[in-house]
Amino acid sequence: MRYGRHLDLILTDHHSVCGDGPTDAEGVGKIYDPTFNGMFSEPPMIALDAGRTFNGGKPPAELSFGDISRR
C-alpha cells in the first residue's frame, strides 16, 4: 500500500507459511503444567521451536519444565 510519495507499507501473511506449533509435537504434552495455562519456560520453548537445528544441530536429549523432565 502506498501512503503519499515517501511511504510504502508492505504486509506479509505469516499464517499461510507456518507449520504446526512445536508444542503440538507428540510427547511434548508430558512436560506441560496446567498451572501455567499452556506456557512453557523460555529455554524448552526455544529448543522446541528450533527442533533439530537447535545448538548447531545438537538439540538437548531432555527438556525440563519445573520438576518434570522428558526425553
C-alpha positions, 0 to 999 in steps of 0.5 A: 500500500502506498501512503503519499510519495515517501511511504510504502507499507508492505504486509506479509501473511505469516499464517499461510507459511507456518507449520504446526506449533512445536508444542503440538509435537507428540510427547511434548504434552508430558512436560506441560503444567496446567498451572501455567495455562499452556506456557512453557519456560523460555529455554524448552520453548526455544529448543522446541521451536528450533527442533533439530537445528537447535545448538548447531544441530545438537538439540538437548536429549531432555527438556525440563519444565519445573520438576518434570523432565522428558526425553 
